[in-house]
Each structure stands twice: as structure tokens, then as C-alpha cells.
Amino acid sequence: MMENIRFSPFFVFMLFHFNLSANVVVNSPDGKIEFKISVVEQTISYSVNFLKNPVIEISPMHMILDGEDLCDHAELGRAEKYSVDEKYPTRGVHSLAINRCNGVKIPIIAKNNTKYFIEVRTYNDGVAFRFIIPGDHQCRIPDEATAFNLPTSSTVWYHDFYWHYEGVHLKKDVSEIGKEEWAALPLTYRLPSGHYAAISEADLRNYAGLALQADGRGGFTTRLGHTQPSSYPFAHDYTLEDAIRLSKIAAIEGNITTPWRTVTIGADLNTLVNSNLLTNLSPPPSNVLFPNGLETDWIRPGRSVWAWLDGGERTTEGMKEFSRLAGELGFEYNTVDAFWSRWTDAQIKDLVDYSAKQGVKIWLWQHGRNIQNRDERRQFFKRCHDLGVVGVKLDAFSNESKEFIDLYQDCLKDAAEFKLMVNFHGNNKPSGESRSWPNEMTREGIRGLEYGRNQDAWAVHNTTLPFTRLLAGHGDYTPVIFGERRLETTWAHQVATAIIFTSPVLIFGANPNSLLENPAVNVIKDIHGSWDETYVLPISEVGELAAFARRKGDTWFLAILNGEAAKRYQVPLTFLEEGNWYEGTVLSDRASNPASLKVDKVFSRSTDDIPVHLSAAGGFVVRFKKTKQ
């Protein structure tokens, strides 16, 4: 489905008709958000306001081409206005996306006479801008140093790049963030007004990925992938020679179109979680590769077992047993990790055929080093397709250079040609790829249960992720462990993570035997990674409490993750459909034993409240099934 973009007549002819003005203002359709571009001290600058309160203070733009700043002493031409108004199916937080914005395309002439554009879009839940530099077949080198100056007294949640995108978020006042500290995206912050915003990027392709670096004065500067520090995961998987090569800025041939630089904005956390900003800014899928979009017949969300964190015999017979247990759980997939590489094609096909009889399909892991070469990659994908494998888990993408961003796109395209779904691991944050490439079902880029033995605690981290990393899109946290990796969290907390951490292919960390033996099993069988509707309850606080109501069909789930302190609430059930009764299965903490939970039953309507008692690092889950009247 193409965007419904309406340009006024003579658009092409007027783009470089210069009628110089001091500023350009773009308001959101509802009038609550204002994006303003102006020339301040001879540099193109911008600012963003929400309900007349600053979200981004006046900040200079710096688009650098072949070492020259195109925003310094540049002239703004006449902005050409347009609008977008469409709906399209989506997957994850909800099932229908609304793409409605006001946009402008501003022609610019740099002091060296380079002609380019700044394009701006303003939505009811955020803003975005990008640079477009026309070109023929010449190779040119782009770089950026645009600022994001946050309002004084903003509270920021961010992490650095030591673990690439698998870090633990810090919470600081913006004034406490030291000069040159790194921040991976999304960067979430609470404004002095009490409203929220998150900086990220969208439509990342043919370009290096974006990060931020603090200036020590309450602002951040954009930094591209070649400048980002090499992380521990990268050093583990690659060589010094690789690091040196990727630290060199990449040239681009022809037109240069940067990804969108985005700021999601909302009065509350519910607005941030439900925003479609990143997918709205990404192109729709290819009609050739995905003739039915999200409904393309070989693309199916689902649940998967996985033998890595919680035992399981790493043999073909062991994986047959996992597939049998997955079938008993009603799960659709079995993700087989690195140990499959010792098997013959006959053994893999035997596992695929046996699993199919259980109603289960197979995914296979592969290291990123082994798919960088196009011929080797396509040979591997063809092998998977011919053996009946339906998905590939591609690992070790822990770099945001243009070379690696190009590799993501190449992998998704080649996988689509062989009708394979994709799960990236050891990777960067999403930037709207799930719209352009419906075969990307999830990606890691998140600190999940793999770190259970190198993590001090989970509760604060788990109550931070829904409002930071997961704002960018799906995350393969591999949730739910009932053993030691859960650390201080309760069983109810673990079950709630599977509901709150969005992943359309939801890969459980627990041994399927432990899921089947748990008193929560009947609720777990009903949990899906892709939802029709999501509502973030007002009691949620970043790092303290994450409370979600999520609907799949006629079934609602209420899931709550608690932080470090025990809490009690009366939670209104206003998200339930009016006039209907629901039978609820309740999973709650046992204060005396975190390695257990209580299972109760309730009958509820939308006019009711439900009492919630949360242990420290606890959780609470209710599955509401509509009863027949």
C-alpha cells in the first residue's frame, strides 16, 4: 500500500524557487506539535514544541558533505507543503497503523552552491526530518553533527555501546550526563512538563546507523556508525582489521537520502508505546516479494521453543523432543541454535519432517560471518528452503557501519526470495524494517535473559525496556525462565514479560518441560507475540512499573511488571468491552516464595476494579476470556 501523499501543482518546478524567509513552521494535524526551522547565527536550526512546551530547544543542524557543512551560511527556499493520510496493517503492538501527517520539503542552497532539501513531517505523536542531496553517479561522503538540545531538568534513560545494543539503561537528569558519553537509540526522556519523548531514526538503508553523543551542556549530537566505539560483542566476533576498516566513513554513489531523524512525543507513556512513527516513515513492502503484505502466506507470527538457556539435549533426538513439547504447548516453532551445523542434510530433513507432524516448523541459526558473501548467503538460504526450514536466526551484526546496514537489507531481500522469515541477533535497534520487510519477525538488540548469569538484577531493567528499547520495535528478549536466571524476579513477573515484551515470533527462554509443568501453563499457551490492541495503564512509571492491557481477538491480558518495591493497586478494567462479562484467570505473587505463584479465578466487567498485590520484583497477570451471554 503506497502512501497517499498529496503535492500541490507545479511542485517539481517550484522546489528551487527561492523566496527567502526567516523560518518554516510545520504543525501536526491536531495542532499540538510544532516543528520550526530557522536560521540562527547563520546556521540552519530547528526546535520542537508540544502544547507550547519545548521538546527540543533551538538546535543547530549540521549536514556535512565531503567535509563541508551544508547548513552553514545556507539559504532556505520556499517550502512546498504536502500531507499523508493512510491506514495500513501492522504487527506487534496493534494490528492497524494510522499514518497521518503534515509535511514540507524545503529547498536549500549551501554556500558552495550545493542544492539539497530538508524534508520535515509532523504527526500527532512526533516529528521527523531528513536531508536529501541529489546527485548523479559521483561518490560523495556524508556525515552529520546535528544537535538535539533537551530542555533543562529533563530526565533521560540511556545506555552506552559497551554491549552494543544490549546495555542496561541509566536514569539521569540531563545536566548529569558527561561530555562525550554515548547514547544508543532510542533515547527516552521525561520533560519538565511531565510529558515524554524518545529520539530515534527511521527508514535506515544505504546509510550508516545513528547514535548520540552528549555535549555536556544538556544536549546530544548525532554520530554515524563509523564513529561509534567498537563494542565487546563486535570484538568477540570480528578482528582488529575489521574494526579499522569499518571506522572509515563510507561514500555513497548518486542521491544521498539520510534516514529520518525522529522524535516521538506524547502526553503519556501509552502514546509512546502505541506510536507508529518509525513504520509510518518507512516504505511499504515490495508487491513482488510480498504480494499480500503481512498476509503473505509463508509469513506467520507465532511462539517458539529454544534449547539454549534452560537445558535440552543438543542432538537431533533432543530437538525432536523439543518439537514434540512445542506441539503440546500449541507453539508453532522450534528455533535450533548453532549445534545443528554438525548435522547432515538428511538429519535436518528428518527433524523438519518429524516436527511437521507435531504442527511445528524449524528455524536455524547462522553466524553473520558466514553470510556476508552473497553467493554463500544465498546458498545457505536455498539449502534451508529446500530442507523445509521456514526461518533463519542470523547472529553477530554488532556494528552500525553502512557495510552492516547494507548487509541487513541484503539478508532480508535474499531471505524473502527463498521465502524465509528472519530473526537478527547481536544487532542494532529496529528502525521500521518490519513494514518494509514483513519477513523480519523479530530482532535482538536488547539485553535479555542470555545475560542471566552476568546481571545483578532484572526488575528495574525489565520495567525500563517497554519505554526505551522496545519503543523502536520488536525485541527478542527470549522471555520466561523459572530457574536461577530469573534472579530476584518472581514467577508471575516472568510470565508477564512474555506479554509485555513485544516479539511477533516469541521465543521462550524456558525449557518447554518447565512451561508445561508450571501452574501458569494454560495462560502461557494463550500468549501471542503480536497483538490487536495495547493500552498502557496510567500507573506505569519508567523503571518502576510497567502495566499493559493487550487484546488478541476477544481475549484480553492484563500484565504488570514491578520494580524494586512492593506495591498495591486497585486497577480499573475500563479496557474491557462494555456490556460483557469476562472470566479471568489470575496469576499473582506468593509473598513467601518468589519461585511459585497463585492461580485464581474472577468474573469481571469493564465497570469493575481488580485488586493487585505486587511483591518486590513481582508480577501480575490476568487472562480475560469473554463469556457467552
Secondary structure, DSSP 4 states (H G I P E B T S, - for coil): ----EEEPTTHHHHTT-----SEEEEE-TTS-EEEEEEEETTEEEEEEEETTEEEEEEEE--EEETTEETTBT-EE-PPEEEEEEEEEE--SS-SEEEEEEEEEEEEEE-TT--EEEEEEEEETTEEEEEEEE--SS-EE-EEE--EEEPPTT-EEEE--STTTT----EEEEGGGSPTT-EEPSPEEEE-TTS-EEEEEEES--SS--EEEEE-SSSEEEEEEGGGSPPPHHHHHHS-HHHHHHHTSPPPEES-EEPPEEEEEEESSHHHHHH--HHHHTSPPPPTTT-TTGGG-TT---EEEEESSSS----SHHHHHHHHHHHHHHT--EEEE-GGGGGS-HHHHHHHHHHHHHTT-EEEEEEEGGGGSSHHHHHHHHHHHHHHT--EEEEE-----SHHHHHHHHHHHHHHHHTT-EEEE-S-----SHHHH-TTEEEE--S--GGGTTS-S-SHHHHHHGGGTGGGSS---------SGGGTT--HHHHHHHHHHS--SEEE--S-HHHHHHSTTHHHHTT--SS-SEEEE-TT-BTTTEEEEEEEETTEEEEEEEE-SS-EEEEEE-TTSPTT--EEEEEEEE-TT-TT-EEEEEEEE-TT-EEEEEE-TT-EEEEEEEEPP-
